[in-house]
Amino acid sequence: MPSPTYQQRVDRNDDRSAMLDKVYRARLRLADLENACAGGEAQIRAAQSRLDSIPAYERGWIVEVIALLALVAVALEWYPARMMSQVFFFASAGELVALTAAFAIGGFLLGLLLGELLRRHRTPQAHAALDWVFLAFAATAVGAFLLVGYELRLAYARASIDAAQSPMEPAVQAAALTTLAFIGIVIAFTSGYYRESVEAMRVRWRLGGLHGRVRRNQKHLELTRAELEAAERAYRLHAESETAAAARAGYTSERYDGDAPGAAGSSGPSANGVSKGAGEI
C-alpha cells in the first residue's frame, strides 16, 4: 500500500485541527451557558426571596387581572352612561359619544380612586388629617355620581316611554341602570383596594423575566451538549480511522522490508556457486 502523500497528510491535519477547534468552541459555549444558568438560578432565588419578604398587604391582585377587571367595569358602566347622556337632547352625535365615554370612564375612575384612598388606610403607616379629607371627598363624589346618574336616567326613562304601555315604571328602569353602574364602581373600587404594589409588580415581572431567560439558557445548554457530544464522537472516529490507517501502512511497510533480505538470500547461493565454479575452473 503506498504511503499517503504530503497533500493528504496536510488535509488530514486540517481536518483534525477543525474538529479540535469545534470541540474547543463547544466546550467554551457549554461553560458560558452553565455559568449563565447558575447565575440566573441565583438571581431567581434572590428575587423570590425579595418577593416573599414583601408584606401580604403589598402583594394583592396582579396588574393583569386589574386591567381585565377595568374592561369589565367600563363595559358595565357604558350602557347606563349612554342613558345618562341621552338626556342632553341638544348634543350632537359626537358629543353624545363623548359624554357616554366621560360618564363610563369617570365612574370607573371614581371607584378606583376611592379604592386607592382606602388602601392607604390598609397599610401600617401614619395618616394625616388630609388623608381623611380626600377619602371623604372621594366617597361623596361616588355617592353624588350615583345619585345624579339616577336622576338623569329617570328623566330619560320618563321622556322616552309611554307610561300607559310601559312594562315597568321609569323609577325601576333608572334604578336598574344605576345598579349596573354601581356594580362597575364596586369592581373598580375593589380592584384599587386589593391591587398589588408597584414594588411587588416590579419584582414579579423581574422574576418572570429571569425564569424565561433561564429556560432559554437551559434549552441552549442542552443543544450545546448534544453538539459537543457529536463533535467529540466525530473526532474520536476520525482519530480511530487515522490510527487504523497508520497501522495498516506500517504493516505493509514491514512486509516489504522483510521480503527484501529473503530475495537477496535466494540469489546468494547462486552467486556463490557461480564463483565457486569459476574458482574450480
Secondary structure, DSSP 4 states (H G I P E B T S, - for coil): -PPPPHHHHHHHHHHHHHHHHHHHHHHHHHHHHHHHHHHHHHHHHHHHHHHHHS-GGGS-B-HHHHHHHHHHHHHHHHHHHHHHHTT-TTS-HHHHHHHHHHHHHHHHHHHHHHHHHHHHHHSSS---HHHHHHHHHHHHHHHHHHHHHHHHHHHHHHHHS-TTT-SS-HHHHHHHHHHHHHHHHHHHHHHHHHBPPHHHHHHHHHHHHHHHHHHHHHHHHHHHHHHHHHHHHHHHHHHHHHHHHHHHHHHHHHHHHHHHHHHHHHHHHHHHHHHHHHHH-
